[in-house]
Amino acid sequence: MGSQSSSSSSSCSSSSSYSSEWNLVSSQSDNGNENILSVTKVVIPYKGRAGVKAARVIGSILTLGFVNISESARQDLEHWGLIFETEHYYHVVQYCDTGIKTMKSTSLDDCKESIYKCGNNPYAIWPEKVSFRSGLDLSDVQRYISDLNSDFNEDNYNRFTNNCQYFVKALLRKIR
């Protein structure tokens, strides 16, 4: 997750529709070799981000711009996730303070809802279709996520230097 205001709290916990299991490959309808039809990057702005951004501007003025030197000051207050569409399912992949989370559903709205839970703002969503390598399938994505797991797990999570934005950028580099 990007940095967030102190009034927000991370809500990426497991529930019946959202789990930390590797749900990208299922033994029911899809077999892991199912081709990816589209990839969407979903960005959720945090509630209260306007106040934090205003404080950053004031801090930058008062410190003659030194606040902007740190990565945390440049980073937006947003939660990022990816939705992979296949013929039968939508698959969500995101990273938060409890590690890499995946979910699959036949409903795109359910997938967006799981990202809302991490972003803590059910009122705003900025979807963006992203380009990806031709012939990409779920087994490729599963392998890339496994490769990234050592860098992006609950022990390595840091709101400023190792968060959802870094994870999504790393995964996008692998699928393009």
C-alpha positions in Angstrom: 0.0 0.0 0.0 1.1 3.5 -0.5 1.6 5.6 2.6 -1.7 6.4 4.3 -3.0 8.8 6.8 -3.0 7.8 10.5 -6.8 7.7 10.6 -7.0 4.9 8.0 -6.1 1.4 8.9 -5.3 -1.6 6.8 -8.2 -3.9 6.3 -6.7 -6.6 4.2 -7.7 -9.4 6.4 -9.0 -12.8 5.3 -12.7 -13.4 5.0 -14.9 -15.9 3.3 -14.6 -14.2 -0.1 -11.0 -13.0 0.3 -8.2 -15.2 1.2 -4.4 -15.6 1.1 -4.7 -18.9 -0.6 -3.2 -19.2 -4.1 -6.5 -19.0 -5.9 -5.1 -18.3 -9.3 -5.3 -22.0 -10.3 -8.3 -24.0 -9.5 -9.1 -27.7 -10.0 -12.7 -26.9 -10.9 -13.2 -25.0 -14.1 -9.8 -23.6 -15.0 -6.5 -25.5 -15.2 -3.8 -22.8 -14.8 -3.1 -22.9 -18.5 -6.1 -20.7 -19.1 -5.1 -17.7 -21.2 -5.3 -14.2 -19.8 -7.8 -12.1 -21.8 -7.1 -8.8 -20.2 -5.2 -7.2 -17.3 -6.5 -4.2 -15.4 -4.6 -2.1 -12.9 -7.0 -0.9 -10.2 -6.0 2.1 -8.1 -8.0 3.0 -5.0 -7.3 6.5 -3.5 -7.3 6.5 0.3 -9.9 8.5 2.2 -8.4 11.6 3.7 -5.6 11.8 1.1 -6.4 15.4 0.3 -5.5 16.4 3.9 -2.2 14.4 3.8 -1.3 15.9 0.4 -1.9 19.4 1.7 0.3 18.7 4.7 3.0 17.5 2.4 2.9 20.8 0.4 3.1 22.8 3.6 5.9 20.6 4.9 7.7 21.1 1.6 7.4 24.8 1.8 8.5 24.9 5.5 11.5 22.6 4.8 12.5 24.3 1.6 11.6 21.2 -0.4 13.6 18.7 1.7 10.4 16.7 2.4 10.1 15.9 -1.2 13.5 14.1 -1.2 12.2 11.0 0.5 10.3 8.3 -1.4 7.4 8.5 1.1 6.8 12.1 0.3 6.6 11.5 -3.5 4.4 8.4 -3.3 0.7 8.8 -3.8 -1.8 7.8 -1.2 -3.3 4.9 -3.2 -3.7 1.2 -3.0 -2.9 -0.7 -6.2 -4.0 -4.2 -7.4 -4.3 -6.2 -10.6 -7.3 -8.0 -12.0 -6.6 -10.7 -14.6 -9.5 -11.8 -16.7 -9.8 -15.3 -18.1 -12.6 -17.1 -19.9 -14.2 -18.3 -16.7 -13.0 -16.1 -13.9 -11.5 -12.8 -12.8 -8.4 -13.1 -10.6 -7.2 -10.4 -8.2 -3.6 -10.1 -7.1 -2.6 -7.4 -4.5 -0.1 -6.9 -1.8 -0.7 -5.5 1.7 0.7 -5.7 5.2 -0.5 -9.3 5.5 1.4 -10.4 2.3 0.4 -11.2 -1.3 -3.4 -11.8 -1.6 -5.2 -13.5 -4.4 -8.8 -14.1 -5.1 -10.9 -15.4 -8.0 -14.5 -14.8 -8.8 -17.0 -15.0 -11.7 -18.0 -11.4 -10.7 -15.8 -8.4 -11.6 -17.6 -6.5 -8.8 -16.5 -9.0 -6.2 -12.9 -8.5 -7.4 -13.2 -4.8 -7.2 -14.7 -5.2 -3.7 -11.6 -7.1 -2.5 -9.4 -4.3 -3.7 -11.7 -1.7 -2.0 -11.2 -3.6 1.3 -7.4 -3.0 1.1 -7.7 0.5 -0.2 -10.3 1.3 2.5 -12.3 3.5 0.1 -15.3 1.9 -1.5 -16.2 5.1 -3.3 -13.4 5.6 -5.8 -11.7 3.4 -8.3 -9.3 4.3 -11.2 -9.1 1.3 -13.5 -6.5 1.2 -16.3 -6.1 -1.6 -18.9 -2.5 -2.5 -19.2 -0.6 -4.2 -22.0 0.8 -7.7 -21.4 2.8 -10.3 -23.3 0.8 -12.3 -25.8 0.1 -15.9 -24.8 0.3 -15.2 -21.0 -1.6 -17.7 -18.9 -2.4 -18.2 -15.3 0.5 -20.6 -14.7 2.9 -17.9 -15.8 1.3 -15.4 -13.4 1.4 -18.0 -10.6 5.1 -18.5 -11.2 5.9 -14.8 -11.3 4.0 -14.3 -8.0 5.9 -17.2 -6.4 9.2 -15.5 -7.6 8.2 -12.2 -6.0 7.0 -13.8 -2.7 10.4 -13.6 -1.0 10.5 -9.8 -1.6 6.8 -9.1 -1.0 5.6 -10.9 2.1 4.2 -9.8 5.4 7.7 -9.6 7.0 9.0 -7.3 4.2 6.0 -5.0 4.0 6.8 -1.3 4.5 4.3 1.5 3.7 7.1 3.7 2.3 9.6 1.5 0.6 8.0 -1.9 -0.1 4.2 -1.7 -0.7 1.4 -2.5 -3.1 2.7 0.0 -5.7 6.2 -1.6 -5.8 4.6 -5.1 -6.0 2.3 -4.1 -8.9 5.2 -2.5 -10.8 7.4 -5.6 -10.3 4.6 -7.9 -11.5 3.9 -5.7 -14.5 7.6 -5.8 -15.5 7.3 -9.6 -15.6 4.1 -9.9 -17.6 5.0 -7.3 -20.3 
